[in-house]
Protein backbone atom coordinates (compact mmCIF):
# COMPACT_ATOMS: atom_id res chain seq x y z
CA UNK A 1 0.00 0.00 0.00
CA UNK A 2 2.80 2.45 0.88
CA UNK A 3 4.54 1.65 -2.40
CA UNK A 4 1.35 2.46 -4.30
CA UNK A 5 0.96 5.79 -2.46
CA UNK A 6 4.60 6.66 -3.20
CA UNK A 7 4.15 5.98 -6.95
CA UNK A 8 0.91 7.99 -6.98
CA UNK A 9 2.60 11.03 -5.33
CA UNK A 10 5.52 10.90 -7.79
CA UNK A 11 3.00 10.81 -10.67
CA UNK A 12 1.19 13.93 -9.32
CA UNK A 13 4.51 15.83 -8.98
CA UNK A 14 5.42 14.93 -12.59
CA UNK A 15 2.03 16.20 -13.90
CA UNK A 16 2.42 19.43 -11.87
CA UNK A 17 5.91 20.13 -13.29
CA UNK A 18 4.78 19.48 -16.87
CA UNK A 19 1.93 22.01 -16.53
CA UNK A 20 4.37 24.74 -15.50
CA UNK A 21 6.56 24.47 -18.56
CA UNK A 22 6.68 27.69 -20.52
CA UNK A 23 6.18 27.81 -24.27
CA UNK A 24 8.35 30.32 -26.03
CA UNK A 25 6.33 32.25 -28.62
CA UNK A 26 7.25 31.66 -32.24
CA UNK A 27 8.44 34.61 -34.23
CA UNK A 28 6.58 34.99 -37.54
CA UNK A 29 8.70 37.82 -38.79
CA UNK A 30 9.64 36.77 -42.34
CA UNK A 31 12.47 39.25 -42.33
CA UNK A 32 14.18 37.66 -39.34
CA UNK A 33 17.50 36.08 -40.27
CA UNK A 34 18.02 32.37 -39.94
CA UNK A 35 20.52 32.93 -37.17
CA UNK A 36 17.89 34.88 -35.20
CA UNK A 37 15.32 32.12 -35.60
CA UNK A 38 17.65 29.29 -34.58
CA UNK A 39 18.38 28.48 -30.94
CA UNK A 40 20.69 25.78 -29.73
CA UNK A 41 19.35 23.14 -27.36
CA UNK A 42 21.41 24.71 -24.57
CA UNK A 43 19.82 28.12 -25.21
CA UNK A 44 16.33 26.61 -25.20
CA UNK A 45 17.07 24.78 -21.97
CA UNK A 46 18.33 28.05 -20.50
CA UNK A 47 15.06 29.79 -21.50
CA UNK A 48 12.98 27.02 -19.92
CA UNK A 49 14.99 27.22 -16.70
CA UNK A 50 14.77 31.01 -16.42
CA UNK A 51 12.57 32.16 -13.58
CA UNK A 52 9.75 34.62 -14.20
CA UNK A 53 10.32 37.40 -11.69
CA UNK A 54 8.06 40.44 -11.95
CA UNK A 55 9.55 43.28 -14.05
CA UNK A 56 12.34 40.99 -15.29
CA UNK A 57 12.87 41.23 -19.08
CA UNK A 58 14.47 39.03 -21.70
CA UNK A 59 14.95 38.78 -25.46
CA UNK A 60 13.09 36.15 -27.46
CA UNK A 61 14.25 36.53 -31.05
CA UNK A 62 13.75 40.25 -31.75
CA UNK A 63 10.95 40.62 -29.18
CA UNK A 64 11.24 41.96 -25.63
CA UNK A 65 9.32 39.88 -23.10
CA UNK A 66 8.55 41.14 -19.58
CA UNK A 67 7.45 39.18 -16.55
CA UNK A 68 4.25 40.48 -15.00
CA UNK A 69 2.21 38.63 -12.39
CA UNK A 70 4.59 35.67 -12.79
CA UNK A 71 3.82 35.41 -16.49
CA UNK A 72 5.94 36.29 -19.54
CA UNK A 73 4.19 38.75 -21.87
CA UNK A 74 5.32 40.35 -25.12
CA UNK A 75 6.47 43.87 -24.20
CA UNK A 76 8.07 45.31 -27.32
CA UNK A 77 8.51 44.38 -31.00
CA UNK A 78 12.05 45.37 -31.94
CA UNK A 79 11.91 43.89 -35.44
CA UNK A 80 8.82 45.91 -36.27
CA UNK A 81 10.86 49.04 -35.59
CA UNK A 82 13.86 47.92 -37.60
CA UNK A 83 15.77 47.29 -34.37
CA UNK A 84 17.37 44.42 -32.50
CA UNK A 85 16.73 43.07 -29.01
CA UNK A 86 19.80 42.89 -26.78
CA UNK A 87 20.47 42.52 -23.07
CA UNK A 88 22.01 45.76 -21.82
CA UNK A 89 22.79 46.47 -18.16
CA UNK A 90 20.74 43.42 -17.25
CA UNK A 91 17.66 44.55 -19.14
CA UNK A 92 16.28 43.50 -22.53
CA UNK A 93 16.07 46.54 -24.80
CA UNK A 94 15.31 47.42 -28.40
CA UNK A 95 18.33 49.21 -29.84
CA UNK A 96 19.01 50.40 -33.36
CA UNK A 97 20.50 47.64 -35.46
CA UNK A 98 23.96 48.90 -36.36
CA UNK A 99 23.40 46.92 -39.52
CA UNK A 100 20.91 49.67 -40.35
CA UNK A 101 23.86 51.77 -41.24
CA UNK A 102 23.58 49.70 -44.35
CA UNK A 103 20.92 52.30 -45.14
CA UNK A 104 23.85 54.50 -45.85
CA UNK A 105 23.80 52.45 -48.99
CA UNK A 106 21.21 55.05 -49.93
CA UNK A 107 24.17 57.29 -50.38
CA UNK A 108 24.60 55.15 -53.43
CA UNK A 109 22.08 57.63 -54.80
CA UNK A 110 25.02 59.96 -54.95
CA UNK A 111 26.13 57.40 -57.46
CA UNK A 112 23.66 59.24 -59.68
CA UNK A 113 26.44 61.74 -59.94
CA UNK A 114 27.96 58.89 -61.87
CA UNK A 115 25.93 60.55 -64.61
CA UNK A 116 28.93 62.83 -64.68
CA UNK A 117 30.32 59.69 -66.24
CA UNK A 118 28.37 61.01 -69.20
CA UNK A 119 31.43 63.17 -69.56
CA UNK A 120 32.68 59.87 -70.87
CA UNK A 121 30.68 60.98 -73.88
CA UNK A 122 33.70 63.14 -74.42
CA UNK A 123 34.93 59.77 -75.62
CA UNK A 124 32.81 60.71 -78.62
CA UNK A 125 35.70 62.97 -79.34
CA UNK A 126 37.06 59.64 -80.43
CA UNK A 127 35.01 60.51 -83.50
CA UNK A 128 37.82 62.92 -84.09
CA UNK A 129 39.48 59.64 -84.86
CA UNK A 130 37.79 60.22 -88.21
CA UNK A 131 40.35 62.91 -88.55
CA UNK A 132 42.70 59.99 -88.18
CA UNK A 133 42.96 60.52 -91.91
CA UNK A 134 45.07 63.50 -91.04
CA UNK A 135 47.22 61.22 -88.92
CA UNK A 136 47.93 64.32 -86.86
CA UNK A 137 44.81 63.57 -84.94
CA UNK A 138 47.00 61.30 -82.91
CA UNK A 139 47.71 64.56 -81.15
CA UNK A 140 44.02 64.97 -80.66
CA UNK A 141 44.49 61.94 -78.47
CA UNK A 142 45.63 64.60 -76.07
CA UNK A 143 41.96 65.38 -75.84
CA UNK A 144 42.05 62.25 -73.76
CA UNK A 145 43.29 64.71 -71.17
CA UNK A 146 39.73 65.89 -71.20
CA UNK A 147 39.34 62.67 -69.27
CA UNK A 148 40.66 64.88 -66.50
CA UNK A 149 37.18 66.29 -66.55
CA UNK A 150 36.54 63.07 -64.71
CA UNK A 151 37.84 65.15 -61.82
CA UNK A 152 34.53 66.87 -62.08
CA UNK A 153 33.45 63.60 -60.53
CA UNK A 154 34.70 65.26 -57.34
CA UNK A 155 31.56 67.32 -57.51
CA UNK A 156 29.89 63.96 -57.09
CA UNK A 157 31.19 64.05 -53.53
CA UNK A 158 28.86 66.94 -52.89
CA UNK A 159 26.02 64.85 -54.27
CA UNK A 160 24.51 68.02 -55.70
CA UNK A 161 24.76 69.72 -52.31
CA UNK A 162 24.93 73.50 -52.08
CA UNK A 163 28.29 74.56 -50.67
CA UNK A 164 28.00 78.23 -51.60
CA UNK A 165 25.28 79.03 -49.05
CA UNK A 166 27.20 77.71 -46.05
CA UNK A 167 27.82 80.60 -43.63
CA UNK A 168 25.01 82.75 -45.03
CA UNK A 169 22.45 84.36 -42.73
CA UNK A 170 19.14 82.49 -42.46
CA UNK A 171 16.02 82.01 -40.39
CA UNK A 172 14.78 78.67 -41.78
CA UNK A 173 16.41 75.54 -43.20
CA UNK A 174 14.90 76.01 -46.67
CA UNK A 175 16.91 79.20 -47.09
CA UNK A 176 20.22 77.35 -47.01
CA UNK A 177 20.06 75.21 -50.14
CA UNK A 178 20.41 71.48 -50.69
CA UNK A 179 21.95 69.42 -47.84
CA UNK A 180 22.15 72.43 -45.50
CA UNK A 181 20.23 73.54 -42.41
CA UNK A 182 19.84 76.76 -40.46
CA UNK A 183 21.31 76.84 -36.96
CA UNK A 184 21.01 80.02 -34.88
CA UNK A 185 20.81 82.26 -37.94
CA UNK A 186 23.63 80.66 -39.98
CA UNK A 187 23.59 78.06 -42.74
CA UNK A 188 25.59 74.93 -41.90
CA UNK A 189 26.00 71.51 -43.48
CA UNK A 190 23.22 69.05 -42.59
CA UNK A 191 23.25 65.25 -42.61
CA UNK A 192 23.14 63.08 -45.71
CA UNK A 193 23.67 59.65 -44.09
CA UNK A 194 23.05 58.03 -40.71
CA UNK A 195 26.82 58.18 -40.16
CA UNK A 196 26.39 61.93 -39.68
CA UNK A 197 24.04 61.34 -36.74
CA UNK A 198 26.22 59.74 -34.08
CA UNK A 199 25.88 62.59 -31.59
CA UNK A 200 23.12 60.69 -29.71
CA UNK A 201 22.08 57.01 -29.74
CA UNK A 202 18.81 56.51 -31.61
CA UNK A 203 19.15 59.33 -34.16
CA UNK A 204 18.66 58.74 -37.88
CA UNK A 205 19.16 61.08 -40.81
CA UNK A 206 15.93 62.39 -42.34
CA UNK A 207 17.39 62.89 -45.81
CA UNK A 208 14.47 65.08 -46.86
CA UNK A 209 15.14 67.58 -44.05
CA UNK A 210 18.88 66.90 -43.82
CA UNK A 211 18.45 66.74 -40.04
CA UNK A 212 19.26 64.02 -37.51
CA UNK A 213 15.89 63.24 -35.96
CA UNK A 214 14.02 60.75 -33.81
CA UNK A 215 12.35 58.73 -36.58
CA UNK A 216 10.89 56.09 -34.22
CA UNK A 217 8.74 58.11 -31.80
CA UNK A 218 5.07 59.05 -32.17
CA UNK A 219 4.41 56.57 -34.98
CA UNK A 220 7.46 57.82 -36.92
CA UNK A 221 6.04 61.36 -37.11
CA UNK A 222 9.49 62.74 -37.92
CA UNK A 223 10.47 60.12 -40.50
CA UNK A 224 11.01 60.93 -44.16
CA UNK A 225 7.55 59.66 -45.14
CA UNK A 226 5.53 61.79 -42.73
CA UNK A 227 7.90 64.73 -42.48
CA UNK A 228 9.49 65.59 -45.82
CA UNK A 229 9.18 69.37 -45.37
CA UNK A 230 9.19 71.73 -42.40
CA UNK A 231 10.81 70.68 -39.14
CA UNK A 232 10.29 68.46 -36.10
CA UNK A 233 9.35 69.82 -32.68
CA UNK A 234 8.60 68.24 -29.29
CA UNK A 235 6.55 69.01 -26.22
CA UNK A 236 8.25 70.26 -23.07
CA UNK A 237 8.87 66.81 -21.57
CA UNK A 238 9.83 65.03 -24.82
CA UNK A 239 6.80 62.76 -24.43
CA UNK A 240 5.75 63.31 -28.05
CA UNK A 241 7.30 64.63 -31.29
CA UNK A 242 5.51 66.01 -34.32
CA UNK A 243 6.22 67.49 -37.74
CA UNK A 244 5.61 71.19 -38.34
CA UNK A 245 5.00 71.15 -42.09
CA UNK A 246 4.76 74.94 -42.21
CA UNK A 247 8.04 75.97 -40.56
CA UNK A 248 8.16 78.91 -38.15
CA UNK A 249 11.33 80.85 -37.48
CA UNK A 250 10.59 80.82 -33.73
CA UNK A 251 10.56 76.99 -33.67
CA UNK A 252 12.60 75.88 -36.68
CA UNK A 253 16.08 76.91 -37.76
CA UNK A 254 17.33 77.34 -34.20
CA UNK A 255 18.65 74.00 -32.99
CA UNK A 256 21.86 72.21 -33.88
CA UNK A 257 21.62 68.94 -35.77
CA UNK A 258 20.43 66.15 -33.47
CA UNK A 259 18.47 68.57 -31.28
CA UNK A 260 14.79 69.53 -31.22
CA UNK A 261 12.89 72.57 -29.96
CA UNK A 262 10.54 71.79 -27.03
CA UNK A 263 8.84 75.16 -26.73
CA UNK A 264 11.46 76.81 -24.56
CA UNK A 265 14.86 75.47 -25.58
CA UNK A 266 16.77 73.05 -27.77
CA UNK A 267 17.17 69.58 -26.27
CA UNK A 268 18.49 66.26 -27.65
CA UNK A 269 15.91 64.81 -30.04
CA UNK A 270 16.15 61.45 -28.23
CA UNK A 271 16.21 60.55 -24.56
CA UNK A 272 18.79 58.17 -23.12
CA UNK A 273 17.88 54.75 -21.73
CA UNK A 274 21.18 54.64 -19.83
CA UNK A 275 21.37 58.12 -18.30
CA UNK A 276 17.62 58.68 -18.08
CA UNK A 277 16.95 62.43 -18.33
CA UNK A 278 13.16 62.11 -18.48
CA UNK A 279 12.54 63.05 -14.81
CA UNK A 280 14.55 66.23 -15.41
CA UNK A 281 12.71 67.07 -18.63
CA UNK A 282 9.41 66.60 -16.81
CA UNK A 283 10.46 68.33 -13.58
CA UNK A 284 7.43 70.64 -13.71
CA UNK A 285 4.93 67.77 -13.88
CA UNK A 286 2.64 67.47 -10.86
CA UNK A 287 0.50 64.46 -11.73
CA UNK A 288 2.26 62.22 -12.47
CA UNK A 289 5.35 63.35 -10.62
CA UNK A 290 8.70 63.67 -12.46
CA UNK A 291 9.93 60.37 -10.98
CA UNK A 292 7.19 58.54 -12.89
CA UNK A 293 8.72 59.33 -16.29
CA UNK A 294 11.29 57.07 -17.94
CA UNK A 295 12.95 56.79 -21.36
CA UNK A 296 10.97 54.34 -23.50
CA UNK A 297 13.26 51.78 -25.09
CA UNK A 298 12.84 51.59 -28.87
CA UNK A 299 11.11 54.97 -29.17
CA UNK A 300 13.61 57.16 -27.32
CA UNK A 301 10.95 59.47 -25.86
CA UNK A 302 9.75 59.89 -22.28
CA UNK A 303 6.78 57.83 -21.13
CA UNK A 304 4.96 57.50 -17.82
CA UNK A 305 5.73 54.29 -15.94
CA UNK A 306 2.33 52.56 -15.49
CA UNK A 307 3.53 51.06 -12.19
CA UNK A 308 4.18 54.48 -10.70
CA UNK A 309 1.49 56.31 -8.73
CA UNK A 310 0.88 60.07 -8.89
CA UNK A 311 3.02 60.45 -5.78
CA UNK A 312 6.01 58.89 -7.49
CA UNK A 313 5.71 55.59 -5.58
CA UNK A 314 5.29 52.35 -7.51
CA UNK A 315 1.85 50.82 -7.06
CA UNK A 316 3.06 47.25 -6.64
CA UNK A 317 2.86 46.67 -2.89
CA UNK A 318 5.45 43.92 -3.11
CA UNK A 319 8.08 46.53 -3.90
CA UNK A 320 9.69 49.03 -1.57
CA UNK A 321 10.89 52.21 -3.26
CA UNK A 322 14.10 53.86 -2.08
CA UNK A 323 14.72 56.84 -4.34
CA UNK A 324 14.36 55.31 -7.81
CA UNK A 325 15.80 51.93 -6.85
CA UNK A 326 13.42 48.99 -6.59
CA UNK A 327 14.09 46.59 -3.73
CA UNK A 328 12.11 43.35 -3.75
CA UNK A 329 10.57 42.60 -0.34
N, C-alpha and C positions, 0 to 999 in steps of 0.2 A: 504493500500500500504506500509506504514512504517513497519507494522508487517511482511509483506512478505519479505521486504528487510532485516529486522533484522534476520529472520529465515535463509535466504539465506547466510548471512555473518557468522552466527554461524556454518552452514554446511561446508562452505569453511575452517574455522579455524579447525574444527574437522578432515577434510580430510588432511590438512597440517600437523597436529600433528601426525596422523597415519603414514604418509610417512616418518617421521623422526625417527620412532622407530628402534632401533638397534637390530639385530639378533645375538645372541651369538653363535659362531661356536660350532658345536658338536665335541666332542673328540672321535675319532674312535680307540683310543689306547686300544686294548683288554686287555692289562696288567694293565690298570688303575683300582684301587680298587673301590668297590661300593661306598665307602664314598667319593671318589674323584669325581665320576660322579654325585652324588646327591647334589642338591642345594635346600635349603628351599625356600619357596615363598618369604620370607623377603630378602634373599640373591639375588634372581633374580630381585626383585623390586629394590634393591640397585644398581645392575648392570645397569638396564635400566635407572635409574636416574643419573648415573655417567656422568659427562660432559667430552667430548673428547677435551682435551687441548693439543696442540702440545707438543710432547716429554714426555707426561704423560704416565706411564706404569701401567699395572695391570695384575693379574693372572686370567686366565680362565682355570680351571682344572690344568693341568701341562704344560700349554703354557703361554708364556709371550706375551702380546699384547701391542703395542705402538701406540700412537695417532700421526698420521702424516697427515697434511693438513685436519685436522678436521675429520679424519677417522681412526677407529681402524684397525690395520693390525697385522697379526701374526709376531712376532719378534724373538722368540726363542722357540725351542721345548725341554723342560726340560726332559720330559719322554724319548725321544729318546736318551738322554745322561745318562739315569739311575739316573736322578736328580729330585728334586722337586722345584716347583715354590712357592716362599714366598715373602711377602712384607717386605723389610728390608730398614730402613732409608728412608721410603717413596717411595721406588722404587721396582718394581717387578724384582726379580732376580732368576736365576737357581742356586741352591746350592746343594751340595751333599746330598743325602738322608741318614740321619744318620742310617736309617734302612739298608743301604748298608753294615754297619758293620756286617750285617748278613753274608756277604761274608766271614767273619772270620770263618764262619762255614766250609770254606775250610780247616781250620786248623784241621778239623775232619780227613783230610788226615793223620794227625799225628797219627790218630787212627789206621793207618796201622801198627803202632808200636805195636798195639794190637796183631800183629802176634807174639810179644814176649809172648803173651798168649799161643803160641805153647809150651812155657815152661811148660804149663799145661800138655803137653804130658808126663812131668815127672810123671804125674798121672799114666802113664803106669807102673811106678814103682809099681803101685798097683798090677801089675802082680806078683810082689814079694809076693803078697798075696797068690800066688801058694805055696810059701814057708810057707804059713799059716799052712802047714802040720807040720812044725817044731814048730809051736806055738810061737817060739821065734821071729818069724817075726813080732810079734806085736811091737817089738822094731824097726823093720824096718819102722814102722809107723813114727819113728822119721825122716825118709826120707821125711816125710811131711814137715819137716823144709826146705827141698829143695824148698818148696813153697816160702821161703824167696827169692828165685831167682826171685820171682815176683817183688822184689825190682829193678831187672834189668829193670822193667817197667819204672824206673826213667829215663833210657836212652831214653825212649819214649818222655820225655820232650824235649830232644834235637832234636827229630824228624829226627834223622840221621844227624844232623848238626855237622860240624867239630869244635870242641872246642880246639883242640891242636894247630891249626895254628894261633889262635888269639894272636896278639902281634908280629908276625913274620914280617920281612921286605918284601916289595912287591912293584910292580910298576903297576899291573893291578888286577882287582877284581878276575879273574880266577886263580890267584896264591894263593888265601886264603882259598880254600876249600868251601864245602857246607855251605850255609847260611851266608857267610862272604863277606865283601867287603874291598877294599883297599882305605884308606884315608890318603893322605900325606905320603905315604911310609910305612904304618903300617896296618896290617890286623885287622879289627874290626868286631863286629857282625853286620850283616845287618838286614833287616826286614823280617818277615815271615807272618805277618798279617797287615791289615790296621790300627790296634790299635797301631802299631809301628810308624805310620806316622802322628802323631798329631802336628808336629812342625810347619806346615803351613796348612791353610785351602785349601782343594782341592787336597791334595796329596793322592795317593793310592799306595799300595805295589805291585810292579811288582815282583811276586814270582819266576820268572825265573832269574831275575837279583839280587834279594834280595835288591833292592833299592826303596826308596820312590820317585815316579816320577809323572809327570803330564801326566796322561793317557788319558785326554780328548782332548788336543790341537792337531792341525795339523792332523786331522782325526785319532786320537789315535795312532800316530806314535810311541809313547813310551809305548804302552800297551803290555801285555804279548804275544799277537798274532803276532804283527808286530816287536816286539823287544824282542826276547827270548835270544839273545846273544849280547855281545858287551856292549855299554853304550849309554846314551842319551846326546845330546849336544844341545845348543841353539845358535841363532845368538845374536849379541851384544845387541839388544834392546828387547830380549825375544818376538819377533813377530812371531817366528816359532821355533818348536823343531823337532829334527830328530834323528833316531837311527843310530849309528855308529857300524855296525855289525862286522867290523874288528877294535877292540879297539887299540887306540894309547896311549902310556904312557903320552904324552904331553896333552891329552884331557880327558883321562879316569883315574880313580884311584887317583884323586886329591881331589875331593869335598866330603864333609861330606854328610851323608844321608839326602835327602830332598833338596839338592842343585844340580846345573847343571853348567857346564862350558860354558861360552858364548864367548870364544875366547881370553879373557884377564883375567878373574877372575871367581870365583865361586859365583853364585847368587842363591837366592831361585828359585826352579824349577817352582813355580807358582807366578803370581802377585796377588796383593790384591785389591779387589773391594771396600774395605773400606778406606784403606790408600794407594791410588793409587800411585805406584812408577814408572809407565810407563813413565811419562815425564822425570824423572831422568835417567832412563835406556836409553832413547832415546835423551839425552841432546845434542848429537853431530849431530842430524838430522837437515838438513837445509830446505828441502822441502819434506814432511811437517815439520813444526816446532815442537819442543818437546811438546808444549801445545796441539797439535792435537792428541796425543796418550792417550789412556785410557785402563784400564783393562777390557777385554771382559768377561762378566758374563757367566759362564757355561764352558768356555774354559780355563780361568785363564792364558791367554797370552795377550800381548799388541797389540791393533789394532788401526788403524787410525780412528778418528771420521769423518764420511762422511760429517757432517755439518760444519766441520772446514776448513777454507781456508788455503793456504800455509803460510799466515802471522800469523796464530794462532787465527784468528777472525772467528767466526761462520758465515756461509754464510747467514743464515736466517736474512733478514733485519728487521724482527719484534722483534729481540732480541738485547739487548745492552749488550756487554761483559765488565765486570769489573773484571779483573784478570781472574779467571776460573769460576766465579759465573755468572749465567744467570739470567738477570732481564727482565721480560716481560714488553714491552712498552705499 
